[in-house]
């Protein structure tokens, strides 16, 4: 019998007024743990939660949460990626929501598991506050495990500055260090620090990923996936200059060669276009095991409103997604093989549809 998951909450705080209309994070991977994955988003002013999809962006005052069968990976605009465990809620706060916040982002973690990895220095300072203390992030890879009685911080690369709940400086956790921060330490307690060699640290990391049930999305953070759905999302940014007309939006899906696909086109069509219930259909592509669909409100596919991997040649905009406001929308179909790899010699087709203000 599996133990119940620990719920935890992240609050990301940014005082930068200019970020009010800029995304602060993007959902780059969702995985189910024994069930279909499901993640939700609630924007400022929303009265209910809507389903979030691969590629969905988050803004100030947005909330994101996973359910008891879902883990996810997020990418921050300031740099760095973070994997979050089940039953997790994230709230992105504006400067008006928190007093005395410095020019850094702050993550409040009450319980659960977090694994962060960054290939480059963060553009802004980041702090993680737990029930055991505050962590100033300077490291490029580390894990945080917040338990009821203590917080464990393990650094694989870089360094993490550690302070207690009274902001007293405790030290800097270097690569190979594991700090154990008690939730209610006594004055006579001595800070417990383990020093692990590289082999021991790798073993600790593997054990952590199993405990946190985050092993399934490790490639999203380690940037080595070539056959996963999130790789298709990342490669969308390489698809520039796509003609919006049906049958003419063919490009190499990995962005290696921008232009018309040598294999010819396949037709796209929409019907019953409405805020909810728009149906998408396209021609069958020989050799395709399925198709990845992306729907966006921008021609650059910056923000994904709906994404899915389907076996059929049709898809319906789900009722659980945010209703579409009047305006123009963009959608793209990528034929894939049985390992979600893009078919060789076949590109992606793209088209547009309109939601009328009179509907």
N, C-alpha and C positions, 0 to 999 in steps of 0.2 A: 504494500500500500504506500503510495507516494505521500510524503509529508506535505501539508498545506504550504502554499507559497507565502513568503513574507511580503506584505504590501509596503511600498515606499513612495515617497513623493519628492520630486525635484522642483525647485523654484529657481528659474533662471532670471536674474535681475540685470537690467542694463539701463544706465542713466542717459544714454545717448539719445537726445531728442530726434536726431536725424534718422534713427533706426525705426521710427514709428511706422514707416511705410516700406521698410526693407525686411525681407525674410531673415530670421535669426537661426533657422535650422531647416533641415530637409530630412524626410523619412527615406532612408536608402535600402532598408531591408525589413521584412516582416516574416516571421516563421512561427508555425504552430507547434505546440508541444502536446502531441497526442490528439490534436483536433485541428480543425481549420483555423488559421490565424484571423484575428479580428482586432483592429486598432481604431480608436475613435478620436475625433478632434472637435473641439467647441471653441469657436472664435468669439472675440468680444462682441457682445450684443446678441449672441445666439441664445435661444431659449431651450435648446436641446443639443444632444450630441449627434454628430454625423460621422459616417465611416471615413477613415483615412486610408489612403492607398500608397503604394510604392511611388515615390516622387512628390508626395504632398509636402508643401512648404508650411512653416510655422512662423507667425508674426507675434509682435508684442501683444500681450493680453490673451493669447491663445492657450488652450489646454489640450494636451494629448494624453491618452491613457491606453494601456494594454489590458486585456482581460486575463483570466486565470490560465488560459492556454496559449498565450502569445508572448514572444520575446521580440525585440526590435532593435534596429540600429539607426542612429541619427547622426547627421553631419552638421556641425555648427558652422555658421558663417564666419566666425572668428578663426576657424581652423580646428581640426581634430574631429575624431569620430568617437561615439560612445555607444556601447551596447547596454541595453537595459533589460532587467528581468521581468517576470510575470507580475501582474497586478500593480502596475506602475503608473503614476500620474505625473505629468510634467505641466507646470504652469509658467508661462513666460510673462514676467511682470514689467510694467512700465515704471519710470522713475517716480511717478506719483503714488505708486503702491507701497513703496518701501522708503523709510526715512534713513538718512545718513548712509546712503550707499555710495561708495567711491566709484571711480571710473573703471570698475571691473565688473565682470559677471559673477554671480554667486549662485551656487547650486546647493540647495538644502536637501539632504538625504536622511530620511528618518530610519529606514530599515531596508534591507535587500542587498542587491549586488549591482555593481557598476564596473565596467571595463572600458577604459579610454585609451585610445591610441592616436598619435598625431605624427605625421611624417615631417612636419615643420613646426617652428615656434608659433604659438598662438598670436594672433594679431592684437588681442587684448588680454589683460590679466584674467585669470579664472580662479575662483575659490570654490571648494566643496566643503560644506558645513555638515557635520554629522552629530549624533548624540555623544560623540567622544571628543570632538574638537573641530578645528578648522584646518583645511589643507590648502596651501598656496601652490598652485600647479605650475611646475617648471619642467616636469618630466614629459617624455614623449610616449611612454606606455606605463600604465599602472592599473591596479585593481583596488576596489574599495568594497569591503563586506561589512555592512552595518548590522550587528546583532543586538539583541536587547541589552546585553551587559557590556559590550565593547564594540569598537570599530577596528578592523584590521586593514592596514594599508600596505600593499606590496608594490615595490617599484621595480620594473624590468629595465627601463631605460630612462636616463635623465635624473631628475630629482624632484622631491615634493617637500615643501616647507610645512612643518607641523606645529600647530598651536593648540592649547587646550581651550575649553569653553570660555575661559576668562581672557582669551587672546594672549596668554603667556606663551612665549616662544619655547618650544620643546626640542627642536632640532630639525635637521634636514635629512629626510630619508633618501639615500642614494640607491643606485641600481644594486639589487641584491638584498636590500633591507626590507624587513617586515615589521611595522610598528603595530603594537597592540594598545589601543587607547581605551581605558575603562570609562564606562558611562558615568559612574559616580565614584571617582577616585578619592581615596583618603589621603590626608597630608603625608602620611608615612609611606604611601605606595611609591614604588620605583617604576619608571617607565620601562616596559618590556619591549626589547628590540632584538629581533633575530637577524643574523647575517648569513645569507645563503650564497653558495657558489653558483656559477651559471647553470650547472646541471640541476642543482636543487631548486633554483628559481624556475627553471623550465617545468620541473615536476609540480611545483606549487601552482604555476599558471594553469597547467592541464587539469589539476585537481579543482581549481577555482572554477574553470569553465564548465566542468561537469556539475559541480554543486549549484552553479547559477543557471544551468541549462542553456548556456550561451554558445556551446561549441558549434551549433548549426549555423551561426551567422559570423563565425570568426573571419571568414574570407572577406566579408564586407569591411572589416576593420583592417585586415592585413593586406587588402588591395591585390589579392592574387587570384581572384575568381575569374574564370573565363567562360564558364558554362552556366552561370546562375542568372536569374532574372534581374538582379540588381545591376549586373554588368550592362545589360541592355539599356537600363535607365541612365547609367553614366555615359554610355556612348551616344545617347541622343544629342548631347551637346556638340558632338562632331558633325551632326547632320545639318549643315547650313545651306542656305540658298535653295531650298526645296520649292519647286513650283507647286502652287496650291491646287491646281486643277486635277480632276480625276484622270487617272492613267498617265500622269506626267510627273508625279512626285517620286520617282524612283531614284534612290541613291544607295551607295554602298553603306550598309547599316553600321559598320564600325568606323565610318568616317575616314578611312584610309584614302579613298578616292572619291571626291565629291563630284556628282554628275549623274547622268542617266545610267541605269543598269543595263548591261549588255543583253540581258535575258528577256527584255520586254516588260510590259506592265500588266497589272491586274486591277479590275474595276472596284471602286468603293461606292457605296450608296447609303443614304440615311432615309428614314421615314418616321412618321409620327413624332417629329421633333417637338418636344415640349419640355418644360422645366424638369419633369420626371418622366421616364419611360421612352426616351429616344432609342430607336433601334438602329444598330449599325450592321451592315452586311457587306460582303466582299466575295470576289471570285475564289474558287478553290485553287490552291497552288500545288502542283504535282510534287510529291516528295515531302510535303510539310506534315509534321506530326501534330502541329497546332499553331497558334498565332498569339502574339502579344499585342494588346491594344492599349494605346495611351490616348487620353482625352485631356486637352489643356485649354486655358483661356488666353494663351500667348502663342504666336507663331514659332517662337524659339523653344516651346515646350519647357519653360522654366518651372512652371507650377503644374502639377498633375492633379486633375480633378477626379479622374477614374483611370485605373489600370487593371489589367487582368491577363491571365494566360488561359486560353480556351482551346478546345479541340474542334469545335464547329466553326462555320464561316459566318457566324453572327454573334452579336452580343447586345445586351440591353443595359442602358444606364440605370443603375440600381436605385431603388427607393430609399436605401439606407444612406446614399450619398447626398451631399449638399445640393439642393435644387439649383438649376442653372438659371441665372438672371438673363434678361433680354440682351442679345448681342451675338457676336460671331465667336465660334469655337473651332478648334482644330483637333483632328484626330488622325492617328497613324497606326498602321498595321505592319507588324514585322513577322513574316513566316519563320518558324523555328523547327528544329529537329527534336528527336526524343530526349535529348539532354539540354534543351533550351538553347542550343547553338543556332546561330543564324545560318540559313541555308546558303551554301556556296553558289554564286552566280545569280542570287535572287536578292533584290533590294527591299526597301520599305516603301509602301504606298501611303500617301497623305492626302487629306481633303479637308473641307470645312463644312460647317452647317450653321444655321441661324436659329436663334430663339426669338420669336416675335414678342414685342411688348404687349400685344393684344391678347396673348394666350392666357 
